[in-house]
């Protein structure tokens, strides 16, 4: 299962493009109100946390394309805050703390290499406040802004970080 998850994470942009373009075409072609996306947004938020922005959102896909052209801190911060007007991002951000699946760290096997923090955009932007492995810091996966890109899970060399159920 862990190998499948790492493969999926490495292809996240492709998954986001396919789902995002499909959603865009579905809603624009059939003139469906975006309100109908709120219910699936809440359900996916309860199960997975804030996954819509980085796995399904057409606008999120466009923003990632823009970020890929210039990965400066300014663009990363712009990416953080572009979600302010999205009701799905609001709901799922709040659900990050109560979702069924969460990013978990096995402290016993963690080698404290710091690769996860270097990969996490939240820990990179606010290292004094957030860390996936340092004691006394907030966990980025529980933060409102975490979009569950799961890059931290994919980069962990010994599998200490996992995306699994339970608190």
N, C-alpha and C positions, 0 to 999 in steps of 0.2 A: 504493500500500500504506500509506503514512504517513497519508493522509487517512482510509482505512478504520480504521486503528488509533485515530486521534484520535476518530472517531465512536464506535467501540466503547468507548473509555475514558469518553467523556461519558455513555454509557448503562450504565456498569459496575454501578450499583446495580440496574438492571432485570435485567441478565444474572444477577447474584448472586441476586436474588429468584426468578427462574425456575428456575435450576439448584438453588438451595438448597431451595426448596419441593418441587421434583421429587424430590430426594434424600431429603428427609424423608419424603415420602409413599411413595416406593418402599421405603425401609428399614422404616418403621413399618407400612405396610399388609401387606407380604409377610413381616414378621417376619424380615428378613435381618440377620444379625450384622454389626455395624460393622467387624468384622475384614475383611470382604470389600471394604471401602472403602480399606484400607491399600495393597493392590497398585496400584489406580489412583492412589492418592495418591503413591506412590513414583514411578510412571511420569510423572505430570504434573509432579512435583517435579524429576525429572531433565531434563525438556524445558523447563519454564517457570520453575522456581524455586518460591518459596513463594506460589503463586497461590490455593490452596484457601481460605484465610481471607477474602480480599477479593473473590473471584470466584465461589465455590461454596458456602461454608459457611452453613447455616441459622442457626447461632448468631452467626456474623459479621454476617449481615444484621440480626439483631435488635439486636446491639450498635451497628451503624451507625445504626439508627433512633433508638436512645437517644442516641447522640452528636449526632445532628442536632438534638435538642431543646435541647441546651446544649453548645456546643463549647468549654467551658472546658478549661484545661490538665489539670485533675484527671480529667475524663472521657477525654481523649486518653491519659493515662497508664494509666487503667484499661483502655482498649482494648488498649494494648500488652501488658498482662500477663494478660488474660483467657485467652490461649492456652496458658498454662502447663500445663494438664492435658490438652491435645489431642495425641495421638501423631502425627497427620498434620502438625500445626504443627511439632512437633519435627523430624520427618524432612525436611519441605520447607525448614525454616529452615536446617538443615545443608546442604541441597542448593543453597541460593542461590549459593554460590561455585562450584559445579561444574555448574550447569544449562547447557543448550545455549543458551538465549536469555537475554540479560542487558541491563541498561541501560548504554548506552555514550555517552560524551561525545566529540564532535569538538572538541578544544581550539582548532583553527584557526578554526572558525566561531563559537565561543562568545563572546558579547558581555559576559559576566560581569554580567548584569543581576540575577541572584539570584532570579528568579521561581521557579526550580526548588526552591531551598532553602526558600523561603517556602511552597511547596505540599507539600513532603515532611514527613510527620509525624515522621520520625526526625531529620532535620536541624533541625526546629523544636524538638523536645524536647531535643536534645543538640547545639547549634550549635558548641560548643567542640571536639567530637569528629568530627562528620560534616558533609560538604558534597559536593554533586554536582559542583561546579566549582572549588572552592578547592584549590590545591596543598597537600600536606602533611596533608590530612585524609582520613579513611576514607570510602569510597564507601557511601552508605546502601543501594544495591542489592545489595551483597555481604553486608550485615549479616544476622544471624539474624532480626531482627525485621521486616525489609522484607517486606511482603506483596504486592509488585508491583501496587499499585493503579494505577501508571503515571501518576498525576496530574502528576508532574514532566515526563514526556515530552509530555503533552498541553499543558502550559502554556508550553513552550519556544517563543518567538516565531519563531525562525529554524531550527528543526529540528536543533539541535546535539545534543540528546538523542534517542537512538533505542533501541528495544527490538529487538535483533537477535542473530543467532548469532555464535559465536566468542568468544575471550577477548581 
